[in-house]
Amino acid sequence: KVAKKAVAKPVIPDNLELLKGVGPKLNTLLKSLGISSFDQVANWSAADISEIDSKLGTFAGRIARDNWVDQAKLLVAGDVAGFEKKYGALGSEIAKG
């Protein structure tokens, strides 16, 4: 038997600014609300989105408009190719497996 080589998952830092539509100001605001990981965003329910969106001030509406939950799910799964196909390049901070 030949052991299958494990495919290394890309190392994706939990930097919410990797989500399209999240810049430094919005990242700081999310952190102030206790949101700091893709896993949290990937598991948001409609109620969570509504509650968080109501606290985003001028950024309200961005969660749905920019598909953060879908983006976060792809990043949690390590699906860089899938993410980049839908949302564009992630940038150099991603170490591709």
TASUL-V413748 format. One record per pair of residues at least 12 apart in sequence whose ideal C-beta (glycine too) atoms are under 10 Angstrom apart, sorted by the first residue. I is the first residue (numbers start at 1). J is the second residue. D is the distance in whole Angstrom. If there is no record, write none. Layout:
BEGIN
I_J_D + I_J_D
END
This chain:
BEGIN
6_97_10 + 7_78_9 + 7_97_6 + 8_78_9 + 8_95_9 + 8_96_9 + 8_97_4 + 9_77_9 + 9_78_4 + 9_79_9 + 9_80_9 + 9_95_10 + 9_96_10 + 9_97_6 + 10_75_9 + 10_78_5 + 10_79_9 + 10_80_5 + 10_81_9 + 10_83_10 + 10_90_9 + 10_94_6 + 10_95_6 + 10_96_5 + 10_97_5 + 11_78_9 + 11_93_9 + 11_94_7 + 11_95_4 + 11_96_9 + 11_97_8 + 12_38_7 + 12_74_10 + 12_75_5 + 12_76_8 + 12_77_10 + 12_78_6 + 12_79_10 + 12_80_7 + 12_83_9 + 12_90_8 + 12_93_9 + 12_94_6 + 12_95_8 + 12_96_10 + 13_38_9 + 13_75_10 + 13_93_6 + 13_94_8 + 13_95_9 + 14_36_7 + 14_37_5 + 14_38_6 + 14_39_8 + 14_40_9 + 14_41_10 + 14_72_10 + 14_75_9 + 14_76_10 + 15_27_8 + 15_36_9 + 15_37_10 + 15_38_9 + 15_75_10 + 15_91_10 + 15_93_7 + 15_94_10 + 16_28_10 + 16_30_6 + 16_31_8 + 16_35_7 + 16_36_7 + 16_37_8 + 16_38_7 + 16_40_9 + 16_41_7 + 16_68_9 + 16_71_10 + 16_72_9 + 16_75_10 + 17_30_10 + 17_91_9 + 17_93_9 + 18_38_8 + 18_71_8 + 18_72_9 + 18_75_7 + 18_83_9 + 18_87_10 + 18_90_6 + 18_91_7 + 18_93_8 + 18_94_8 + 19_38_8 + 19_41_7 + 19_62_9 + 19_63_10 + 19_66_7 + 19_67_9 + 19_68_5 + 19_69_10 + 19_70_10 + 19_71_5 + 19_72_7 + 19_75_8 + 19_83_10 + 19_87_8 + 20_62_10 + 20_66_6 + 20_67_8 + 20_68_8 + 20_71_6 + 20_83_9 + 20_86_9 + 20_87_5 + 20_88_7 + 20_90_10 + 21_59_9 + 21_61_10 + 21_62_5 + 21_63_8 + 21_65_7 + 21_66_3 + 21_67_8 + 21_68_7 + 21_71_8 + 21_87_9 + 22_41_9 + 22_59_9 + 22_62_8 + 22_63_10 + 22_66_8 + 22_68_7 + 22_71_9 + 23_59_9 + 25_58_9 + 25_59_8 + 26_56_8 + 26_57_10 + 26_58_9 + 26_59_5 + 26_62_7 + 29_52_10 + 29_55_8 + 29_56_7 + 29_57_8 + 29_58_10 + 29_59_7 + 30_52_8 + 30_55_9 + 30_56_8 + 30_59_9 + 30_68_10 + 32_55_9 + 33_51_9 + 33_52_6 + 33_55_6 + 33_56_9 + 34_52_10 + 35_48_10 + 35_52_7 + 35_55_10 + 37_72_9 + 37_75_10 + 37_76_9 + 38_68_9 + 38_69_10 + 38_71_8 + 38_72_4 + 38_73_8 + 38_74_9 + 38_75_5 + 38_76_5 + 38_77_10 + 39_72_8 + 39_73_10 + 39_75_9 + 39_76_6 + 40_52_10 + 40_72_8 + 40_76_10 + 41_63_8 + 41_68_5 + 41_69_6 + 41_70_10 + 41_71_8 + 41_72_4 + 41_73_8 + 41_75_9 + 41_76_9 + 42_68_9 + 42_69_6 + 42_70_9 + 42_71_9 + 42_72_4 + 42_73_4 + 42_74_9 + 42_75_8 + 42_76_5 + 42_77_9 + 43_69_8 + 43_72_8 + 43_73_9 + 43_76_9 + 44_63_8 + 44_68_8 + 44_69_5 + 44_72_8 + 45_69_9 + 46_64_10 + 46_69_10 + 48_63_9 + 48_69_9 + 49_63_5 + 49_64_7 + 49_68_8 + 49_69_7 + 50_63_9 + 50_64_10 + 52_68_10 + 66_87_9 + 67_86_8 + 67_87_8 + 70_82_10 + 70_83_9 + 70_86_8 + 70_87_9 + 71_83_7 + 71_86_8 + 71_87_6 + 74_86_7 + 74_87_8 + 74_90_10 + 75_87_10 + 75_90_8 + 75_94_9 + 78_94_10 + 78_96_10 + 78_97_8 + 80_94_6 + 80_95_10 + 80_96_6 + 80_97_8 + 81_96_9
END
